[in-house]
Amino acid sequence: MNAATGGTLFCLVGAVLIVGLIIVWSAIKIVPEYQRLVVFRLGRVLQQPKGPGIVLIFPGIDTVKWVDLREQIREVPHQVSITKDNAPISIDFLWYYKILDPAMSVLQVGNFELSAAGIAATTLRAVIGGIPLDDVLSEREHINNMLRTRLDEVTERWGVKVTNVEIREIIPPREVQEAMNRQMTAERVRRALVTESLGDQEAAKNRAEGTKQAAILTADGEKQSNILRAEGEKQAQALRAEGFAVALEAIFNAAKSVDQKTMTLQYFETLKSIGSSSSTKFIFPMEFTSMLDNFLGKDSKK
């Protein structure tokens, strides 16, 4: 074997090894936990998707489709829809889905995401077309549930579960926006007036209650004052009566020791005071002469 033949053989062996390595490398697939491989062998799909982990396939015989099992989110851009009362509105929303059957998602639809987006747009128009404008603006959660239910009914045959639908923005016509702004302003003014009237009413009640309590306190104070005054007057009268009784008792005790002469001298002293006055009339008691006789008689006896 000459050198040229040996070099050719070496190159051939090297090429075979390289091709073998490429075939082995292409035959080994490392599938993550959140993905699966749908394998077609000679055009027929295998019953069970492959993965996760290391998966061996036969290059040239098997073809594979990668399927992501994670929950996905997609956006449906603004769609102009006509409400039940013929008002055009623009709506965009997000929808979430999860592939439950990898083989069905590959076999039953050619381009799942494009098909689902088209169904989402047409479903949105159908749902909005049966709802008045006021309900579209106020019942967003109800519309989300209706969209999710209808989308799920369609995608179920593809092995896909629509988990949630969220309307992100609703843009009504300009005329409706202006009317809504006027209505909002009028509602705020009404609430302000109601709040102000309720405040006035509460203030009036508080003032009336305060006046009532003040009147009650004043009447109660006057009552207590009258009671205290009556009690004081009662005690004062009792003290005056007690004083009069003591004074009368003292007079009575003093009168026991007064004799006839003392009384006569007291009459004389009184007559002296009367005589010193400017009066031209004098009044003598009837007992004066008898008292004088007694006084003179007692002196003559002495």
SVG drawing of the C-alpha trace seen along z (x, -y; Angstrom):
<svg xmlns="http://www.w3.org/2000/svg" viewBox="-107 -121 111 123">
<polyline fill="none" stroke="black" stroke-width="0.4" points="0.0,0.0 1.5,-3.2 1.3,-6.6 -1.4,-8.0 -3.6,-5.0 -3.0,-5.3 -3.9,-9.0 -7.1,-8.4 -8.1,-5.6 -7.3,-7.8 -9.5,-10.6 -12.3,-8.2 -12.2,-6.8 -12.1,-10.3 -15.1,-11.3 -17.0,-8.3 -16.3,-9.1 -17.4,-12.6 -20.6,-11.6 -21.1,-9.0 -20.6,-11.6 -23.0,-14.0 -25.6,-11.2 -25.2,-10.3 -25.4,-13.9 -28.5,-14.5 -30.0,-11.3 -29.6,-12.5 -32.1,-15.1 -32.1,-16.6 -35.7,-17.6 -36.2,-20.0 -38.9,-19.3 -41.3,-21.9 -41.1,-20.6 -42.1,-17.4 -41.2,-15.9 -43.9,-14.7 -42.1,-12.1 -43.2,-11.0 -41.6,-7.8 -42.0,-7.3 -44.9,-9.7 -46.8,-8.1 -46.9,-9.7 -45.8,-7.8 -48.5,-7.4 -46.6,-8.9 -44.6,-12.2 -41.0,-11.9 -39.3,-13.6 -38.1,-14.9 -34.5,-13.9 -32.4,-12.2 -34.4,-11.0 -32.9,-8.9 -34.4,-9.2 -33.5,-7.8 -32.2,-10.5 -33.7,-10.3 -36.5,-8.1 -37.9,-10.2 -39.0,-13.8 -39.8,-15.8 -42.0,-18.7 -41.1,-20.6 -44.1,-21.4 -43.9,-23.8 -46.1,-22.8 -45.7,-26.0 -48.7,-28.4 -48.4,-31.0 -49.8,-34.5 -50.7,-36.1 -52.1,-39.6 -55.0,-40.3 -54.5,-43.8 -57.2,-46.4 -60.3,-45.1 -63.2,-47.4 -66.5,-45.7 -70.1,-46.8 -72.2,-46.5 -75.8,-45.5 -76.9,-49.1 -74.7,-49.8 -71.9,-51.7 -68.4,-51.0 -65.7,-50.4 -62.1,-49.3 -61.0,-46.5 -57.7,-44.6 -57.2,-41.8 -54.8,-39.1 -55.5,-35.4 -53.6,-32.6 -53.4,-29.0 -51.7,-25.8 -51.1,-22.8 -52.5,-19.6 -52.1,-17.2 -48.9,-17.8 -49.8,-15.3 -53.3,-16.8 -51.9,-20.4 -49.7,-19.3 -52.1,-16.9 -55.4,-18.9 -54.2,-22.3 -51.6,-23.6 -50.6,-26.8 -52.1,-26.8 -51.2,-30.4 -52.4,-32.0 -55.6,-30.0 -56.3,-30.8 -55.7,-34.5 -58.2,-34.5 -60.8,-32.7 -60.1,-35.1 -60.8,-38.1 -64.0,-36.7 -65.2,-35.5 -64.6,-38.9 -66.8,-40.5 -69.5,-37.9 -69.6,-38.4 -69.5,-42.2 -72.3,-42.2 -74.7,-40.7 -74.0,-43.2 -75.1,-46.8 -72.5,-49.5 -73.2,-50.2 -72.8,-46.6 -69.5,-46.4 -68.1,-49.2 -69.4,-48.0 -69.3,-44.2 -65.7,-43.5 -65.4,-40.4 -68.5,-38.9 -67.1,-39.5 -63.8,-37.9 -65.6,-34.7 -67.7,-34.6 -64.6,-34.9 -62.7,-32.3 -65.6,-29.8 -66.0,-30.2 -62.3,-30.1 -61.9,-27.0 -64.8,-25.3 -62.9,-25.7 -59.4,-25.0 -60.4,-21.9 -60.3,-19.8 -56.7,-20.9 -55.6,-19.7 -55.3,-23.2 -56.8,-24.7 -57.6,-28.5 -57.0,-29.3 -57.8,-33.0 -58.9,-36.0 -58.3,-39.6 -59.6,-42.7 -56.9,-45.3 -58.4,-48.4 -61.8,-49.5 -62.0,-52.7 -65.5,-53.9 -66.4,-56.5 -65.5,-60.1 -69.1,-61.2 -69.6,-58.5 -66.4,-59.5 -67.7,-63.1 -71.1,-62.0 -69.4,-59.8 -67.3,-62.8 -70.4,-65.0 -72.2,-62.2 -69.2,-61.8 -69.1,-65.5 -72.8,-65.7 -72.6,-62.6 -69.7,-64.2 -71.6,-67.5 -74.7,-65.5 -72.6,-63.6 -71.1,-66.9 -74.5,-68.4 -75.8,-65.4 -72.8,-65.3 -73.1,-69.0 -76.8,-68.7 -76.1,-65.7 -73.5,-67.8 -75.9,-70.6 -78.5,-68.3 -76.1,-66.7 -74.9,-70.1 -78.5,-71.2 -79.2,-68.0 -76.0,-68.6 -77.0,-72.2 -80.5,-71.2 -79.2,-68.5 -76.7,-70.9 -79.5,-73.5 -81.6,-70.7 -78.8,-69.5 -78.0,-73.1 -81.7,-73.7 -81.8,-70.5 -78.6,-71.4 -79.9,-75.0 -83.2,-73.7 -81.5,-71.1 -79.1,-73.8 -82.0,-76.1 -83.8,-73.2 -80.8,-72.4 -80.4,-76.1 -84.1,-76.4 -83.7,-73.4 -80.6,-74.8 -82.3,-78.1 -85.3,-76.5 -83.1,-74.4 -81.2,-77.4 -84.4,-79.4 -85.7,-76.5 -82.5,-76.3 -82.6,-80.1 -86.2,-80.1 -85.4,-77.3 -82.4,-79.3 -84.5,-82.4 -87.3,-80.5 -84.7,-79.0 -83.3,-82.5 -86.7,-83.9 -87.3,-81.0 -84.1,-81.6 -84.8,-85.4 -88.3,-84.8 -86.9,-82.4 -84.4,-85.0 -87.0,-87.7 -89.3,-85.4 -86.5,-84.5 -85.6,-88.2 -89.2,-89.2 -89.5,-86.9 -87.0,-89.1 -88.6,-92.5 -90.8,-94.0 -93.5,-96.7 -91.1,-99.6 -88.9,-98.7 -91.8,-98.6 -93.0,-102.0 -89.5,-103.5 -89.5,-102.1 -92.9,-103.9 -91.4,-107.1 -88.4,-106.8 -90.7,-106.3 -92.8,-109.3 -89.6,-111.3 -88.7,-110.4 -92.3,-111.3 -92.1,-114.7 -88.8,-115.6 -90.4,-115.2 -92.1,-118.0 -95.5,-116.4 -98.4,-118.3 -100.4,-115.3 -99.5,-112.9 -101.1,-109.5 -101.0,-107.9 -101.9,-104.3 -104.9,-103.6 -102.6,-101.7 -100.4,-104.8 -102.4,-106.1 -102.5,-102.8 -98.9,-102.3 -98.1,-105.7 -100.2,-105.0 -98.3,-101.8 -95.1,-103.5 -95.9,-106.4 -97.5,-104.0 -94.5,-101.8 -92.3,-104.9 -94.5,-106.3 -94.4,-103.0 -90.7,-103.2"/>
</svg>
